[in-house]
Amino acid sequence: MTNIILLGPPGAGKGTQARRLVEERGMVQLSTGDMLREARTSGTEMGRKVAEVMDRGDLVTDEIVIGLIEEKLSAPRAGGFIFDGFPRTLPQADALGALLDRHGMALDAVIEMQVDDAALVRRIAGRFTCGDCGEVFHDETKPTSKPGTCDNCGSTNLKRRADDNAESLKQRLMEYYKKTSPLIGYYYAKGKLRPVDGLAEIDDVARSIAGILG
């Protein structure tokens, strides 16, 4: 079992690589956003807490997110776990480390998707996704074969995020550098950090990650 964190700014390709690892290695992607949406409609006690917080328009606490992750870790999968979107801060990294220790698990690698900001802005500005299967496309580098139709599942439910534009991305990058980039030094000091070129071709990034995981 291999447990990893995918670390990098918005648009670095974490979601794309996570989906490949799920398909090819049987890993489980623990995406904070997905877990919160799932919990909100689950009807469980934790789900009710999530719904209450989100309905108030408040940010979900670290304690709740850790609780959701712990529920997932309670049913270990042979392929291991991919932490995507968590941790985002140093306190969250400490909390995740303590959680893994409690479950007798270890973090094997933190894969840093390195990118150039200017190139990242160009990448994000043309990005759109399938609302049904989550496949990611791009106007220039990965257009759909048939306009308006997902190549993966045939859906016509293609979407662009409202904040996938240059100005919004610059704000998101600033937020990342302020809060999340300290994790690079944190995991480097722990000997877990493994950098890859996040702007390389998708298959090349996947091969780099495979080389790290063995």
Secondary structure as UniProt FT lines:
FT   STRAND          4..7
FT   TURN            10..11
FT   HELIX           14..25
FT   STRAND          28..31
FT   HELIX           32..40
FT   TURN            41..42
FT   HELIX           45..55
FT   TURN            56..57
FT   HELIX           62..73
FT   TURN            78..79
FT   STRAND          81..84
FT   HELIX           90..102
FT   TURN            103..104
FT   STRAND          109..114
FT   HELIX           117..125
FT   STRAND          127..130
FT   TURN            131..133
FT   STRAND          136..138
FT   TURN            139..141
FT   TURN            147..148
FT   TURN            151..153
FT   STRAND          158..159
FT   TURN            162..163
FT   HELIX           166..179
FT   TURN            180..181
FT   HELIX           182..189
FT   TURN            190..191
FT   STRAND          193..197
FT   TURN            198..199
FT   HELIX           202..213
//
